[in-house]
Amino acid sequence: MNRSSLIRFGIAALILVATTGIYIYWQNQIGTAQDSVALLRTEINGKEFALRRVQSNRKSLVSLTSTDSAIQEYFVSDTNIVSFFGAFESISRKVKSKITIVSVAPQEGSAAHPMLRVSVKVSGSFNSVMRAIGSIENLPYYVIIKSVTLDRYGKNKSSKKVWAASLILSVGSVTKNVTTKS
């Protein structure tokens, strides 16, 4: 072989070794970048899953909040106690009887589920007293009639017998310290 062919062969071999080295270096860099991308993709998928779970929990919370507020309307609280007693006035006018709230007190032994003990007296004709009791039983509140005492006494101005009913009610409450007595 002559000298010029050896020089060309040496240059070609050198270019081949340099090109192979550069190729191996870039393949290594690309592999490292792909590993980083795979790691970031895994983190992104985890965060997207967590975000979907948070959004799902938020929707559930909104649903529970609306359900909770609907349920809370069945319990007497500081904000709706006036409308609760107003319901008795409305029943009194509707059935033409006299309804008197005798007392309201927290019921003993109900710390987990606060209840109010409400004593009510209803008077009027037998029909109006019974309709009033039925209406009280169907109030849109958590009301349990614990006892009913029905009495008949005297006559009113139109010479009809007057009936009176005394009721003891347990009313669901979200108010823990109501100590009102009438």
C-alpha positions, 0 to 999 in steps of 0.5 A: 500500500502506498502512503496516500492510501494509508493516510486516507484509510487512517483518516477514514478510520478516525472519522469512523471511530469519532462518528461511532463515539458521537453516536454512542454518546447521543444514544446515551443522552437520548436514553437518559432523556427518555427515562426522565420523560417516562418519570415525568409522565408517571408523575403527571399521570399520578397528579391527574389521577389525584386531580380527578379524585379531588374533583370527584370528592368536590362533587360529592361534597357539594351533593352532600352539602345540599343533602345536609341542608335539606336534612337540617331543615327537618330539625329546629335550630336557632334560625328556624325556631320562630317558623317552627312555632309559627307552624303551630299558629298556622295549624290553629287558624287552619283547624279552628282550635286554640294551640298553646305552647306550654313549655320548651326545654332541652330533653335530658339524655340526648347529647348525641342527638339533641332533642327539644321537649315541647309541651303543647295544649290544644283546645276546641271541638273534638274534630278540630282537636283531632285535626290539630293533632294530625297536623302537628304529627305531619309538621315538616320537622322531626317531631315525635309525639311522646304522649297525648292526653285528651279531656272533655270539659264544659261547654263553650258559648255555642253550647258545644262540649270543649275538648282539650289535648295535652301533647308532649313532643320530642323535636329534633334539634341542632340547638344544644342549649335551648332553655326557653320556657313559656 
